[in-house]
Amino acid sequence: MRLRLFGLLIVASCVATWLGTGSALAEKRVALVMGNSAYKNVAKLANPANDAALVGGMFRKAGFDTVDVKLDLNVAEMRKALRDFGGKAREADVAVIYYAGHGIELDGTNYLIPTDATLETDSDVLDETLPLDRALFAVEPAKRLRLVILDACRDNPFAKTMKRTVAARAIGRGLAKVEPTSPNTMIAFAAKAGSTASDGDAKNSPFATALVERLPMPGLDLRKAFGFVRDDVLKTTGYKQEPYVYGSLGGDDVSLVAAKPAAAQGPQADPQDSVRRDYELALQLGTRDGWAAFLNRFPGGFYSDLAKGQLNKIAAEETRAAAVEKARQAEDEKARLTADRAKKAEQEKAATAAKAAEDARIAAEKAKQVEEAKAAAAEQRRKEAEAAAAKAVADKQAAEKQAAEKQQVADGAPKVAAVAPTSSQPTLSAAETAKLVQSELRRVGCLATSSDGDWNASSQRSLTLFNKYAGTKLDAKQASFDALDAIKARPGRVCPLVCDHGFRADGDTCSKIACRSGYRVNDDNECEKVQDKKPVATREDAKKRDTERKQGEAAPSKPQASGQVFCNTGGCRPVRSGCRLVDRPKLGPVGIGGGVQAEVCD
């Protein structure tokens, strides 16, 4: 009796297990697929109808109980489709909505755009579109999983022609970030919040193509599946479009297709798989609480050491932020005292405190860089270890397959030719690759020029500078995807900030140095008092004055016209104005003899 009861408990446990390990037959799964291509007031979209048909077929092959595919819906038809689907979700365990078409973000709220919308003004959004919350309301009754997939991040033509009724009203590029309030709810965007998605050059968009490739994989957890979708879309679009997932699920695996039952003698599941999945989930969250929860569940082991490194990285960032704020406050206090003409002792005290705070900020910045480097190195080791493990499994499977094929040949069975996997490496021109690498070099502070796609000497020096400060050995002669991946792995500035004269480094920006009245910035980028200096006479000035003096002395005074001339032993000259000539007797040795003229002035 006890054995029978124990067997019933095991069966009940297997039935209650989510799609990853248990049978999916007990789960009722419903899906609504909408694709809007034929817009009436803007240009038609090529792919949404095709994408909806492709995704709808994927859900049918995955064994969903109900799959409703709706194309080119107006606002009334979209409301009805969501209302009807909400009734089906009340009886379902899994409810999924996929929407492809135009969407718009207004003041932080996302809206889905029907085909008959005109949207002449921003206020028309409330009347002619449906908010994303309406779709979330439709899937909310589902018991196990609520999933909304939006391929609606395209470049929106409505936003370009729409008139603003309120100047401060914000209309975003792409869709806004969302935080679901219901548990076990996920929202997948074709592109990260604030960015746009591409329709692609093929029949289907890169996002829809990756979805039908990854989501139906048997036993694959949805979080992992959407991670693969992200990687596929990034590579297909040349790292221009990055899908993103919002929301959270519980600790159990959640897959759209149940895992195939393992053979009795087949390979057993790796016990580290669940640890790795939880680690990747905590890595995606990137918060202190997430890592603390992970360490509480897994206090020891390889992944626990990695989690501790991530916590050290977060602590370093918090210390750096606190030091930056303290340095700012000290600098403000110093400026206030200077502006208030405080006593010299108080100013010196404030200056000392500001310098100490700045030194603490620099030390915290360096500590943060050290922790980021440690975390990046540990993450790289993890990826290498997982790649090696995956290769070992693949090699083992290949060997087993080869042995099975040999056995088939020996038994006379026909050998099935293997299909070579297609490469997912993006096909980009050299200029496009160079432009992507240049853009990342600018982000980490190693390139000051624009991202023009010309991999010239300046770009090569920038990559060499990145190698110096990042400790890498990338080939600087050419722009490669290896270089792009290495630079993208760096979350913040790598190369030090260099500012022009008159500016000082303040975090990632150069701030102008402001000196108080009577002071100026010297050659050492410090404020010094302006000295009042008397003009110094030069040799040229002295020579000029001496020449003018001599010319004044040599120039004779201009005589006054009087009509008389006065002569003496020194010569003759005109009689000065106001003077006259008089005759005076001249006394000789023997008496009076002759006379002379004299100049007499009144």
Buried (B, 14 or more C-beta within 10 A) or exposed (E): EEEEEEEEEEEEEEEEBBBBBBEBEEBBBBBBBBBBBBBEEBEEBBBBBBBBBBBBBBBBEBBBBBBBBBBBBBBEBBBEBBEBBBEBBEBBBBBBBBBBBBBBBBEEBBBBBBBBBEBEEBBBBEEBBBBBBBBBBBBBBBBBBBBBBBBBBBEBBBBEEBEEEEEEEEBBBBBBBBEBEEEBBBBBBBBBBEBBBBBBEEEBBBBBBBBBBBBBBBBBBBBBBBBBBBBBBBBBBBBBBBBBBBBBBEEBBBBBBBBEEEEEEEEEEEEBEBBBBBBBBBBBBEEEEBBEBBBEEBEEEBBBEBBBBBBBBBBBBEBBEEBBEBBBEBBEBBBEBBEEEBEEEBBEBBBEBBBEBBEBBBEBBEBBBEBBBBBBEBBEEBEEEEEEEEEEEEEEEEEEEEEEBEEEEEEEEEEEEEEEEEEEEBEBEEEBBBBBBBBBBBBBBBBEEEBEBEBEEEBBEBBEBBBEBBEBEBEBEBBBBEBBEBBBBBBBBBBEBEBEEEBBEBBEEBEEBEBEEEBEBEEEEEBEEEEEEEEEEEEEEEEEEEEEEEEEEEEEEEEEEBEEEBEEEEEEEBBBEEBBBEEEEEEEEEEEEEEEBEBEEE
